[in-house]
Amino acid sequence: MDWDRAAADFDDEPDHGLRDPLVRGAWAARMGEWLPPRPGDVLDLGCGTGSLSLLAAERGHRVTGVDLSPAMVALARAKLSGRDAVFLVGDAAAPPVPDRLFDAVLVRHVLWALPDPGRALRHWRGLLRPGGRLVLVEGVWGTTSPVGIPAERLTALLAPLARDVRVERLSDDARLWGKEVDDERYAVVAVP
Ligand SMILES: C[S@@+](CC[C@H](N)C(=O)[O-])C[C@H]1O[C@@H](n2cnc3c(N)ncnc32)[C@H](O)[C@@H]1O
């Protein structure tokens, strides 16, 4: 996938750009439940155009976003201009945040495409402060040739890494996607 090329119209999808107030409100409400209740440091990996970064910043969190695509990072910087947020070009699997720890590592629709998801999860756990959490939003998209990571596989990878793993099914909430969906979509909040 050429993410630099995809960047210009990435936000046209309802759940990407969150332009529809109903869709945006649905994601804002979930983010309120998934992120730590008090403002902290959030690392948004594979942040894309920064739509979830913005929701986190609006809740008072300080955001660091990382994406491999310079075009995505440029759009995220513009979207969060004036906010307490920085965006870096880098690999989500080994983000360029030396000596930093976070209260939440947020990853939406990225883990499934990494070459070694288990290794990435282990690395991300090491970036958390005590009491921190992983917030992972993933799924399996399409029915004829599905791509993604099933919740069952993700929870198996998290089992040795986290003492508390909560899976939330997202397929039934059409407001999140701007349409009805019948494939597997879910979020996981994992606390080591
Ligand atoms: C489906 S988009 C999701 C964007 C954003 N997380 C969201 O939910 O709106 C996937 C994003 O991951 C980025 N990406 C893909 N592989 C990556 C990697 N190894 N490291 C960092 N970013 C990556 C792409 O550039 C793209 O912006």
PDBQT file of the ligand as one rigid body, heavy atoms in Angstrom, charges set to zero:
ROOT
HETATM    1  C1  LIG A 201      -5.384   2.386   7.837  1.00  0.00    +0.000 C 
HETATM    2  S1  LIG A 201      -4.326   3.741   8.178  1.00  0.00    +0.000 S 
HETATM    3  C2  LIG A 201      -4.782   4.130   9.862  1.00  0.00    +0.000 C 
HETATM    4  C3  LIG A 201      -4.446   5.539  10.263  1.00  0.00    +0.000 C 
HETATM    5  C4  LIG A 201      -4.897   5.947  11.656  1.00  0.00    +0.000 C 
HETATM    6  N1  LIG A 201      -4.361   5.055  12.668  1.00  0.00    +0.000 N 
HETATM    7  C5  LIG A 201      -6.391   5.996  11.752  1.00  0.00    +0.000 C 
HETATM    8  O1  LIG A 201      -6.956   5.099  12.370  1.00  0.00    +0.000 OA
HETATM    9  O2  LIG A 201      -7.011   6.918  11.187  1.00  0.00    +0.000 OA
HETATM   10  C6  LIG A 201      -2.749   2.971   8.390  1.00  0.00    +0.000 C 
HETATM   11  C7  LIG A 201      -1.647   3.976   8.676  1.00  0.00    +0.000 C 
HETATM   12  O3  LIG A 201      -0.512   3.258   9.142  1.00  0.00    +0.000 OA
HETATM   13  C8  LIG A 201       0.641   3.778   8.535  1.00  0.00    +0.000 C 
HETATM   14  N2  LIG A 201       1.652   2.709   8.555  1.00  0.00    +0.000 N 
HETATM   15  C9  LIG A 201       1.657   1.541   7.874  1.00  0.00    +0.000 A 
HETATM   16  N3  LIG A 201       2.710   0.798   8.229  1.00  0.00    +0.000 NA
HETATM   17  C10 LIG A 201       3.400   1.519   9.152  1.00  0.00    +0.000 A 
HETATM   18  C11 LIG A 201       4.577   1.305   9.903  1.00  0.00    +0.000 A 
HETATM   19  N4  LIG A 201       5.289   0.173   9.789  1.00  0.00    +0.000 N 
HETATM   20  N5  LIG A 201       4.978   2.264  10.749  1.00  0.00    +0.000 NA
HETATM   21  C12 LIG A 201       4.284   3.422  10.875  1.00  0.00    +0.000 A 
HETATM   22  N6  LIG A 201       3.162   3.685  10.187  1.00  0.00    +0.000 NA
HETATM   23  C13 LIG A 201       2.719   2.747   9.350  1.00  0.00    +0.000 A 
HETATM   24  C14 LIG A 201       0.208   4.243   7.171  1.00  0.00    +0.000 C 
HETATM   25  O4  LIG A 201       1.075   5.206   6.629  1.00  0.00    +0.000 OA
HETATM   26  C15 LIG A 201      -1.190   4.790   7.476  1.00  0.00    +0.000 C 
HETATM   27  O5  LIG A 201      -1.120   6.143   7.822  1.00  0.00    +0.000 OA
ENDROOT
TORSDOF 0
